[in-house]
Amino acid sequence: MDRLIADLQKTIQALETISTTKPALAEQSDELLDQLFQQKIDLVAASLNAEAPSYQQALQAISSAAGKVEKLAKNPTDAGETFKSVENAIAKLARLLDQLVHTQ
């Protein structure tokens, strides 16, 4: 779970940078940050199976999102595509957390 949390943190940090340095993207960045912060809190408290397909899908999605958001924070690129990647990661993390709730 360390990599999942690390990539989630990278995504959060890059979105914070975008929020403060790119005013046109601040509102959307802040909305995504709110969701990611809550998911991070939930993930830290959870006991997850790193071998589960939903975990692997969430890890892959957040890793992809982290890379795209870090790139956007450094160089202006297509913010729409980057934010879609983050939204996809949020959905996969939500699915992972939802499965955890329903198996306990």
C-alpha positions as CSV (number, residue, x, y, z in Angstrom):
1,M,0.0,0.0,0.0
2,D,3.0,2.3,0.4
3,R,3.2,2.9,-3.4
4,L,-0.5,3.7,-3.6
5,I,-0.2,6.2,-0.8
6,A,3.0,7.6,-2.3
7,D,1.5,8.1,-5.7
8,L,-1.6,9.6,-4.2
9,Q,0.6,12.1,-2.3
10,K,2.4,13.0,-5.5
11,T,-0.9,13.7,-7.1
12,I,-2.0,15.8,-4.2
13,Q,1.2,17.8,-4.2
14,A,1.1,18.5,-7.9
15,L,-2.5,19.5,-7.7
16,E,-1.7,21.9,-4.9
17,T,1.1,23.4,-7.1
18,I,-1.4,23.8,-10.0
19,S,-4.0,25.4,-7.7
20,T,-1.6,28.0,-6.5
21,T,0.3,28.7,-9.7
22,K,-2.3,28.4,-12.4
23,P,-5.3,30.5,-11.3
24,A,-7.4,29.4,-14.3
25,L,-7.2,25.8,-13.1
26,A,-7.5,26.4,-9.3
27,E,-11.2,25.7,-8.9
28,Q,-11.1,22.3,-10.7
29,S,-7.8,21.4,-8.9
30,D,-9.3,22.3,-5.5
31,E,-12.4,20.1,-6.2
32,L,-10.1,17.1,-7.0
33,L,-7.9,17.8,-4.0
34,D,-11.0,17.7,-1.7
35,Q,-11.8,14.2,-3.0
36,L,-8.2,12.9,-2.9
37,F,-7.6,14.2,0.7
38,Q,-10.7,12.2,1.9
39,Q,-9.6,9.1,0.0
40,K,-6.1,9.3,1.5
41,I,-7.6,9.5,5.0
42,D,-9.8,6.5,4.2
43,L,-6.9,4.5,2.6
44,V,-4.5,5.1,5.5
45,A,-7.1,3.7,7.9
46,A,-7.9,0.7,5.7
47,S,-6.5,-2.8,5.6
48,L,-6.2,-3.5,1.9
49,N,-5.2,-6.6,-0.1
50,A,-2.5,-5.4,-2.5
51,E,-3.1,-8.4,-4.7
52,A,-6.8,-7.7,-5.3
53,P,-7.6,-6.6,-8.8
54,S,-9.4,-3.5,-7.6
55,Y,-6.2,-2.5,-5.7
56,Q,-4.1,-3.0,-8.8
57,Q,-6.5,-1.0,-10.9
58,A,-6.5,1.8,-8.4
59,L,-2.7,1.7,-8.2
60,Q,-2.3,1.9,-11.9
61,A,-4.8,4.7,-12.2
62,I,-3.3,6.9,-9.5
63,S,0.3,6.2,-10.8
64,S,-0.8,7.4,-14.2
65,A,-2.6,10.4,-12.8
66,A,0.4,11.4,-10.6
67,G,2.7,11.5,-13.7
68,K,0.2,13.5,-15.7
69,V,-0.5,16.0,-12.9
70,E,3.2,16.4,-12.2
71,K,3.8,17.1,-15.9
72,L,1.0,19.7,-15.9
73,A,2.4,21.4,-12.8
74,K,5.7,21.9,-14.6
75,N,4.5,22.6,-18.2
76,P,1.2,23.8,-19.5
77,T,-0.4,20.9,-21.3
78,D,-3.9,19.7,-21.9
79,A,-5.5,20.2,-18.4
80,G,-8.7,18.5,-19.5
81,E,-7.0,15.2,-20.2
82,T,-5.0,15.4,-17.0
83,F,-8.0,16.1,-14.9
84,K,-9.9,13.2,-16.6
85,S,-7.0,11.0,-15.5
86,V,-7.3,12.2,-11.9
87,E,-11.1,11.7,-12.0
88,N,-10.6,8.1,-13.3
89,A,-8.1,7.5,-10.4
90,I,-10.7,8.9,-7.9
91,A,-13.3,6.6,-9.3
92,K,-11.0,3.5,-9.0
93,L,-10.0,4.5,-5.4
94,A,-13.7,4.9,-4.6
95,R,-14.4,1.4,-6.0
96,L,-11.6,0.0,-3.9
97,L,-12.8,1.7,-0.7
98,D,-16.4,0.6,-1.5
99,Q,-15.3,-3.0,-1.8
100,L,-13.5,-2.7,1.5
101,V,-16.7,-1.4,3.2
102,H,-18.8,-4.2,1.7
103,T,-16.4,-7.0,2.7
104,Q,-16.2,-6.1,6.4
